[in-house]
Amino acid sequence: MIHLNGKYSPRQISFLDLWEYEGWKMKVYGISSAGDYLSEKLVVKAKEIAMGILPTPAITENRYGVGFIGVHEGEGATFIFVDWWTNENELIHHVYVASHENPTDFEYVTPTGLIACCWDLKVLNFERDSWIEQVLNNPKGPPDIDGYLKCHLNDLV
C-alpha cells in the first residue's frame, strides 16, 4: 500500500526574469508550495549556483548560450535546477537541494539520480516544447533563439 502525506495541490509556476550572465541568457522560474512569491534570496542563490556551473564560453559550435533555472520552494525542501541546451536537442540538467532548516546550504544531488518533481517536470516539458517549436522545427523559418527566449510559462499546475 502506498502511503501519501497529502493530495496533489496545484502550484503557481511563474516566469521571474530573463537573466544574462557572461553571454548566457537564462529564463528564471519560481514555484512555491505556499502559493506566494519566492524569497529574493533564493533567486539570488540560484543565480550564484548557475554562475558556478555554466560553461564558458556560453556559445560554441554545440552550445547556444540559452537555458533556464528553476527555484522551487517545496514543502520539505528547496530545489534549484539549472539547465541548458546543447548538441541541437540535448539538455544538460543539474539539481541542488537545501533543507528549510539550512536554506542557503545547497547540496548537489544530480549524481543521486534525482531529476525533478511533478511541478518541475512541467517546466522541463514546457521548455522542451518551446525549444522544438522555436528552434528545431520553427515553421516561420530558421531556428529562432530569441523566439525561444520569449516563450514563458506562467500557470497554475
Secondary structure by P-SEA (a helix, b strand, c coil): cccccccbbbbbbbbccccccccbbbbbbbbbcccccccaaaaaaaaaaaaacccccccccccccccbbbbbbcccbbbbbbbbbccccbbbbbbbbbcccccccccccccccccccaaaaaaaaaaaaaaaacccccccccccaaaaaaccccccc
